Every structure is written in C-alpha cells, then in structure tokens.
Amino acid sequence: YSLIVDSKGNSLISYLSKEPGFVGDYLISFKKISTEGEIIKSSEDSFIYKSNNRKSSTAIINDNNNGFFSFWLENVSGKSVLKGLHLDSLEFLNSKKKPITISDPKKNVLSYKVYNYESNNAYIVWQQQGEEKILYHQLINDDEKTLWGIYGRAVSHSQGSKTNLQACISNNNIFVSWTNKLENKQQVFLQRFDQNGERYWLEDILLTDSAGAQFGQRMVIDDKGGIITAWFQKDSDSVYADIHALRLSVEGEQFWGMGELGVGTHFNSHKSYLSLVPDNSGGAVFIFKDKRDGSYGIYGQRIFSTGTFVSQLVGFSVDVFEDSVKISWHAANEENVTYYFIEKMSQSDSSTSQWKLVDSISGSIGQGIQRYNVTDFPEENGTLYYRVTQKNIEGKELNTEVTRVNYFSVPSEIIIAQNIPNPFSDSTKVSFFLPGETEISLKFFSSSLETIYEINNQLYPAGKSEIYFSANNLEPGIYFYKFEADDFVDVKKMVITK
C-alpha cells in the first residue's frame, strides 16, 4: 500500500486487492479519508485500475492540482513491468483509463521510486534487470506523456550493477545517487539532471575514494542550496560498518573542508537502517540502529551545516607501536570544554574498574573540529583499555567508548592476550608474544570440550605473532582457547554472537 495527504489534509491510501478465488481481477483500490477519520471514497465503490495480471508495489503521489499519479508493477508475459496513470479529482470513481507502460516490457523492473516534480509532473526512477542491474528514469506529465523517450533514459552508462537508488529534487534539478558494484568494488555515485533529463556532470561523481565498501546511502536537500548524503562505510578488514557523510553544493563541490565526516562517536559497532532528515538550517539529523554493549538501540546525531556536532567527542582511536601507544580523537563545538582526561586500565585492574590517569590536556574553545593525540609509554604488557573523558565548565562529563588493545614491548616472559574483538560474529584475532623461538600449541574448543580447531607443536619466532579464528558454521555461545608454550599454559574465554 501507499499513503499520501492532499492539500486539504485528506489521506488517500492506495493498496492492492484481489477478487476471491484463483481466477479474478487484481485491483488497485483506494480509500480517501477526511481529517476527521471519515471515509470519503473507498474501494467498495471505486478503484484505480483492474486487470487479470498480478500486481505489486503500488505507489501514489499528488500532483499540484488535487489529482494524483498512481504507479505499480504488473506481471506481463512473465516480466515485471512498471505502469502508471494520472487521475484528476473528478476521475476517482471506477476509472476506465488505460495505464501507460513506463518501462521496457521485455525487461524486469526490480524496484522503483517516485517523486513530485514541478508543473504537475511525476519523476520516476527504477532499477531494471539486464546483464547488469541498470537504473532508468522518466518524467511524466499529467496528460500521461513520457517526456524522456518511450521507456526512459539510463541514469548512468558506467559499468557495474547499480542498486539502492535514491533521488531528491531542488529547483528543477534532479539528483540521483546509487551504489555501484563492479568486480571487488562497491562505491556510491551521484549525478545531477535538468528538467530535460540532460546530465549536468560529464562524469558521475564518486562520493568517496576511501578503501572498503560503501553502501546503503541516503540523500536529502539541506534547505540552504546543498545536498547532504550519508552512507555506510565498511573497511575490508572489518566486520563493522560506520556512517560517513558529505555536504555538497548543487555544483558538486564539498562544503565541509575536511571532506567526508564520520557520524557518531561509537565506531566499530553494528550500524544499520540509516535515515536522514533535514533540520531546516542547512544540517541534518541522522537516525540509525546500532548495537552497543551487547544490546540494539535506536540512536541519533545532528550535524550542523558547518559539518560540526553538538559538543561531541568524535573519531576516537588507539594505535599500538613498538614502545608506545598513541591515543587520538577529535572534538566538535567545544564551547564550554575545559579539560580532556586520558585514562587507561590494565587487564589485572579490569575486575575492579580501576582507571589510571595517563595525561590531561586543555580543550580548545570554539566552533569547528579540533584534533588531539597523546602518547602513552606503558610499563606493563598484555591487554590494556583506554578512554578519554571530556569535562566542561559545569562539571559535566562525556566519555568516548572504551577501546581495548594488546601491547607488547620486549618482555622476558611468554604472554597470551585476550582475543580481539570479543564478543565477535565473524572472526577474531589471538595475539601472543614469545621472548625466543618457541614451539606452541593452541586449541579452540566449545563449552562441551569439543575441539574445533588446533595447532600442535608449531614453531614460532621470537616477538609478536597473531592467529585468526573464524566463527563460520559455529553456533552462538561461549567458547575457549588453550595456549601452551614450554611450561606456560593459559586458557581464555571468548563469545560468539550472531
């Protein structure tokens, strides 16, 4: 079904229905409901269109003259074909109008989206299956004339399968975004079109050249002559996807000088279901699902037109070097910030949550993004936890997430670290340090003591080594790994989630 509200506040609901039995008409029916909740017109005495062909995915949008456009997918000779028609306010009852065929009837339409366009026109963009998934679009007026050729025009002529089509319209300009899959690359592109369907940019704009995969993008007009677009960014060596965003002018130029911006302070977590809403001030509100501390929740973040946040800690990271640990972060809108406190906790302190101060530095009051880093020279080896606490003049505190690392300098003893990440759903890494060349054995087993994978008496060099463990085909639950080297034995617990 599909729902719209007309200029008088009435609701119009379009939906699919079928006559009882195996043989009969498939109808696109509707109900018109007043602001008081009374049914003005319903499917009992009116329908938009009926035929014997199976239908799906109905959509309905207003024109600018109390009428509406209706679209749907219809199975014609085994192909899913995009069809539609326009009805004015006098044609609601038992329409005899014949719909127009919008897509190539020899190709399957996989999905589509429709938008209002000025002068009583409807803009429609769809994904069509060929040798690759291709995007087409069309402009249709209220006389049901297709303005961009018989079956529309291709959005892009580049190679690759195109998915997740998105569009927005501003001042007769149409902006279309999509995810392009080609070989091992998955990237997000943008193109601008005028009212004649002509491309504005010779080449499609690649939103980011960052490594990894980009997908699930969203796009809105920002009310100040620009576009804000956001997408999921997944690095090739990570099981998590973070959210990145850009603000562009209608000319395709970046408003935010720092380029794409990471959205949210909680990185390396399971984000999904991204929504984007303009804030009417040139910025946007980002809503998304995220898994933190073992639980899913709905989270939000507002980014201003300047690319800054409400006072936030952003981009917290911890990097391990041979003799030190570097803690980095950047912050936005530090109007009332006084100090940052960098703290750490060792594995032995974790049971009592005893945080130790590494350093403290003053904040930089003002708008914009400020970047900070502090270097720690740990005296202990093994698993370390780090966090940064921001404190303002009112005494309020804001913490980054806690990041765990395995640090090894040059100890004279064997060390086996806790696996990272833990819990995990895809794969995890076990690190260990040997003071000299040593034979080691490593066994992974379930809580019922069933051996899953093991390494027996394998020679490893002095220094740090890493072993990766895959959770493929394993049920969620508690597992263990046992590490042996010379007379050293240690057992640690790990958790698999799905």
Summary of the structure (lengths in Angstrom):
residues: 498
radius of gyration: 28.8
end to end distance: 32.6
largest distance: 89.5
contacts: 1532
relative contact order: 0.05
helix: 1%
strand: 59%
